Amino acid sequence: MHVLFILNDPPYGTERTYNGLRLANNLFKKDESVEATVFLMGDAVSAAKAGQQTPNGYYNLERMLKGFITRGGKLLLCGTCMDARGLQEKELLEGGRRSSLDELTDLTLVADKLLVF
């Protein structure tokens, strides 16, 4: 089964991106055969910026995304959204990559489940 997550909210300030990633990571714990893609759009693209430093005891989305990628997840970022926020590909955590609306459309067409946060 392929699950596509589309995350839109900023990495911090709301918990929607955090909760979407919690669910994405938990899928691998329940079923190692699942295929999952996280597509970051809008302000969520900032969640993939390398070098995040958060206070002790506070969640860190960079670490959560690294765990997702390590478990076999695919991390894609909207290129237009990156450009609008001045985020360069060289600033992304390892394993994340720039993508496009065309690729998101293709992924949507083949996904068994689509979850939007």
N, C-alpha and C positions, 0 to 999 in steps of 0.2 A: 504494500500500500504506500502511495506517495502522498504526503501531507505538505501543503504549501501554507506558510505563515506570511502574512503581509502586515508589517508593523509600521505605524505612522507617527506615533507620539515621540517627543524628545526623550532622550535616555534618562534624564532625571527631572524631577518636578511633578511628574505623574507616575503611576506604576503600571501603565498599560504595556509598555515595551518590556518592562521587567516581568510582568505576569505572562506575556506571550512567550518569552524565553524560558521561563520556568516550565511552562507546558511543553515547549519544544524539547527541552532537555529531558523531561520526565518520560516522554514517549520512548526514548531509547532505553530507559530503565525497564519499561513494561514490555517492549517488543524490539529486540535488537535488529529485526529484519526490516523495520520501517525505514522508508526513505523520507527525509525531511529537508525542505528548503525554507530558509528565512530570507525574505526580500524586504529590505529596509527602504522606506520612502519618506519623503518630507523630512521633518526634524529627526526622525529615527536614524538617518544615516550617520549622525554624530555618535551613535552607540558603538560604531565600529572603529572609532579613532583610537589608535595605539597610544599607550602611555597614560591612561587614565589613573588618577590618584584620588581615591575616595577615603573618607574618614574610617577609622577602625570600627567594625561592626555594621558598616553600611554596605549594601550590595554594590557590586562593580560589574557593569555590563560587559566590559572588555573580557573579564575572566569568564563570565557566563557564555559569551560568544566563542571563546577559545575552547571551552568544554564542549560546546555544541559541534564545533568543527572537528575536534578530536574524536568524537563519537561517530563521525561520518556525515554530519550535516553539511549542507551547502549554504554559503552565505553570499548573497548578492545585494548590491546597492544600486539604487536608481541614479544613473549618471547625471541626469538633469537636476535632480535634487542635490547631488554633490556639488555641481557647478554653482547652483544658487547660493550655497553656503560656503563656498570657497574651500571645500574639502578636496584635497588632492589624493590621488591613488597611493602615492608614497607614504601618506599619513595613516593608511589603514592597517589594522592588525593583520598578521599573516593568515592567509586562508580566505580572506574576504576579497571580493573583486567587484569592479564597476560593471554595471549591467544596463539594460534598456527596457523600455516599455514593450518592445517587440518580444524580448526574451520572457518578460513577465507574462505577456499574453500567451505565449507558447506553453509556459509552465502551468498556467491556469487551465488551459484546454486539456492537459493530461493529468492534472491532479485528481486524486480520489476524494480528497477533502481540502477545503480552503477555509482558513481561519484568519480573520482580520481583527487586528487590535489597534 
